[in-house]
Structure formats: structure tokens, C-alpha cells
Amino acid sequence: MSRNLLLGAILSSLVILAALVSYVWTPFDHTAMNIPEKLQRPGAVHWLGTDHFGRDIFSMIMVGARTSLAVALVAVGIGMAIGIPLGLTAAARKGSWLDELIMRGNDLVFAFPSLVIAILITAILGPGAINAIIAIGIFNIPVFARVTRGAALPLWQREFILAAQVAGKGAARISAEHILPNVANLLIVQGTIQFSLGILAEAGLSYVGLGAQPPTPSWGRMLADAQTMVSLAPHLAIIPGSAIVLTVLGLNLMGDGLRDWLDPKLREART
């Protein structure tokens, strides 16, 4: 196991563990306000301090982790569930009108920055975690469609695919039984990358007020709330910002490590 994969797995596991534990336990109620204890520095009672309403930041970070992970996970799931079949279909029908329709649709989505699309969709549908999932998921669809098509096209020229065609298998069956298993490794790596980007997108949407709504904690909204009090209590911005950075770093390191581990050429080079 590579060092990147190990470090990424450790960081990602800590975030996932915090999110899971938050369902059954947090040091304090993350919605409970205690104005007399507002803006406390990290200490023995409040491990990461308190915010401007006296809420425990460590508890909010734990619950915010589950919000970010849930939004990113479902959004990536939407992208994979729709984008992968589209990519397989486009590769199987290369050069046809269906291939052109799918790819030009992808180009249309890629013509706009992902965050702009997400802001536009959530502005139309309204703020909230569900609409943030829809917005991020829509952008993930063409990503997985392009990656899947690009990886599948060379396989259609391989001998084992020609043998399957001679055996009478249709394009859909070949895609499911032969193409998809051979591109799964690449899609897993791409999934970890999109997962980290989904967390960034959720934080960005929450920062501008279009993500998860109060009283549900969100790392992005914690940053937005802290921007006017950075000089008084810098930990209000440093802590959620560090949570975002470490989570994204962990997922990217894990994706990089998975790429090296799953790529047979790189495995052979190491041995």
C-alpha cells in the first residue's frame, strides 16, 4: 500500500468516523445557544471553542461532516448512476447521432463553471441540502460520461470484444459484462476525486446561503458566519476551513493512491 493511499485513508476514515459518531453522540447539543459562553477559545470544556451564539464548535464540526459527506456522496452517486450508462452507450454507438447527442450535451454542461451551474440551479429551486445534491449531481453526470466513454472506446477494438460480438452478444450486454468491469478501476478513482470536489461545492453553496439551511450545521456556512469576526475569534474560520482542507486532501490522496494501486502497469513497475 502506498503512502498516499494510507494517509488518505486515515484522514478520510477520521472524517467518516466523526460523521457516524455524530448520529449518536456529540459533546454538546449543536443547536444549543449559550450566549454567556460565546466566542470562547479552545479549552478543556469546549475543545474547539464556541461560536458567536455560544454553540460548541466541535459538535458543529462533527454534524457538519455528516452534512458534507451525505451531500457529496449522493451527488456522486447520481453522477455515476446516470453518467456511466451514458458513457457506455456513447462508446458502443461511436459516430452515431446518439453518440453526438450525448457528447454535445456534455459539452453544453461543461461550458459553464460547476459552481455557477450549482448556484443557478439552487437559486431556481431554492436553497437546501436536497437541491444542492441535485445541482452537484447534474454536473457530475457529464464527468462520468466522458471518463467512461474515453476508457471504453479502445476496448471495443480488443479481441475479446470481437469474440463476444461473434458469439452473438449485443452492445448492451457487452458493455455490462465486458466493458464496465475493465473500466471500473478508473471510475473508482474518478469517484474519489468527484467526492472531494462535491464537498468543496457543498461548502461553496453553503457559504453563499444556498446549501444546507439552519439549524443544520455546514462547514461552508460556518465560514460565512465567521468572516465578520476573524479579528476577534480567528478559530471560527480556521477550524471549519481546516476541516474542509483535510477532508479534500485525504480524498485526493486516497484517489491518487488508488490509481497507483489499481493500475497494473504501475504495480509491475514497483515489483
N, C-alpha and C positions, 0 to 999 in steps of 0.2 A: 504493500500500500504506500502510495506516495505521500510526501509530507504535506502537500497542498490538500489532498483528499482527507487526510487525518485531521488537519487543523480546521478545514471547512466543516467536516462532520461534527467536530467538537463544538464549534461556535453555533452551528445550526441546531444541534441537539439541545444546547442550553436554552436557546430561544424557544424551541418547541416545548421543552420541559416546563419553562416558565408559563407558557400559554396554557398547557394542560393543567398544571397545578392551580392556576387562577380560577378554574371552574369549581374547585372545592375549597381553596384557601387563599387568602391574601392577608398580609399583616394588619390591614385596616380596611374598612369599607371604602371602596374607591370613589363612592359618591358622597361620603360624609364630609360636610364642611365644618371646620373648626377655626373660625376667624382669629381667636386669640393666639393660635399657633401658626399663623400664616408666615410664609417666606422663611421658614427655619432652614438652617444649613443641615447637611447630612450629619447624623448623630446616632446615638445608641437607641433612641426611641424610633425616630423616623430615619431609616437607614440612608435614604437618598434625599431627605429633607421634605419640605411641604411647599405647595404652590400658593398663589395669592388668595386662595379660598381656604387654606389650611388643610387641603387634601393630601394624603400620603402619596408621594411621587412613586415610590417603589411599587405600591399596589396598582397605581395607574399604568405604570410601565408593563406590569405583568398582564393586565387586562388588555392594554393596547397591543401587546404582542399577539394575543389571540385574534384581535380585530384585523390586524395587518396580515397575519398568516392566512386567516379564513378568506379574506377578500382576494388575496393573491392566488391562493390555491384553487378556489372555484373559478376565478377568471382564467387561469392557465388551463384548467380542465375544460372550460368552454372552448378555448382556442384549439386545444388538441382534439377534442371530440368532433369539431366541425372542420378544422384546418387540415388534419391528416387525411380524412377521406377525400377532401377536395384535391389535395396534392396527389394522392394516389390515382384519382380519376383523371387529372390533367396529364400525368405521366403516361397512363395507359392509352389516352386518346391524343397523344402528342400530334400537333399540327392541325387538329380538327377545330371546328368552331367552338366546341365545348372547352377545349384547352385554352383557346384565345379568350373566351368569356371569363373563365376563372382567373387567368393571369392578368387581364386588363382590370378586372375588379380589384385584384390585389394592388395593382399599380395606383388605382384611384385612392385606396385607403392610405398607401404609403406616401402619397403626395402631400399629406398633412402630418405635422408632428403628432406623436402619440398623445402627449398631454393636452394639446389643443383639441384633438378629437374627443378625448375624455371629458374635458371641460364643456365642450359643445353639447355632448350627449347628456351629461348630468344637469346642465343648465336647462335643457329642454324637458327632461324627465323629472327634474327636481333633485335636490341633494339627498344623500342617504347611501348606506353601505350597499344595498341591492343595486341601485343604479350605477354606483362606482364599479361593481362587479361586471355589470353589463358593458359599461364603457371600456374597461380594461380588456374584457374578454373579446370584444369586437376587434380590437387592434391585434390581439394575439392570433386571430384566425388566419390572416394572410401570412404572418410569420411562419406558422407551422405548415401552411400550404406550400409556400416557396421552398422551405427546407426539405419537405417530404418529396416534392416534385424533383428538385435538384438531385437528391440522393437516389431516387428511384429510376430516373431516366437511364443511367448507364447499365442498370441491372437488366433492363428489357433487352439488351443485346447479348446477355450472357447465355451460355449453352444450356444451363439448367432451366432457364425460362423458355427457350426454344423447345426443349424436350417436353415441358409442361403443355405448351401450345399444341405440339404434335399429339400429345395424349388426349387432346380434346377439352382441356380446361379453358374456361372463359376468362376474360380480362379481370372481372371482379374476383373470381376465385384465385387466380394467380396473384393478384395484388394482396389478398388477405393471407394466403398460405405461404407465399414465397417472397414477395417484395417487402411487406411490412416487417417480418422477423429480421430481415437483413438491414433495415434502416432504423430498427428500434433503438440501437445504441446511440446513434446520432440524435434521435428525438428525445431520449432521456437527458442527454447533456443540454440540448436546447431548452428543455423544460426547466432545468435548474436556473438557466440564465434568465428565462422569461419570468420565473418565480421571483427572482431578485428585482427585476425591473417592475414587476407588479407591485412589490412592496414600496418601491420608490414612487410609483404612480399613485398608489393609495395615499401615501404620505403627502404628495403634492396636492391631490384633490382635497384632502382634509385640511391642509394648510390654507387653502382659499375658501374653505367652508362648504365644499361640495361632496365631502366624503361622509364617514360615519358622524351622526349627529349626537349632541349631548342628550343624556348623560354618559353615553358610551365613550370611553377614553380612546384617543387615537394619537399616535406619535406625531403626526403632522399637525394636528390641532394643538397639541401641547407646545410645539414650536411656535405656532402662530400666537398663542396666548403669552408666550414668554418674550416676544420681540420688544415689547414696550418696557420690560423690566430687566433687561440684560445687565444694566449697570448696577441694579440693586441686588439681584439674585441671579448670577450667571448660570448657576446649576440648573435653573429651569429650562434653559436652552441646551446646555451641554449634555445633560442626561438623555433626553429623547433623541437628540442628534446623534449621540454615540450609539444608542440602541439601533438606530437605522443603519449607521455606517457598519457596525459589527455584523448585523444580520445580512446585509447585502454582501459584505466581504466574505462571510462564511459561505454563503450560497455560491458566490463566484469561484471561490477556491475549490469548493466541492465539485462544481461543474468542470473546472479545469482538471482536477484530479480524476474525475470520472472519464473525461475524454482520453487522458493518458492511459488509464487502466483498461478501458474498453476497446481501445484501438489496437488491433492485433499487430500492426506494424511497429508501433511504439513498444509493445510488450516484447516483441522479438529483438528490438534494438537494445532493450535493457538487459535481456538474457544473453 
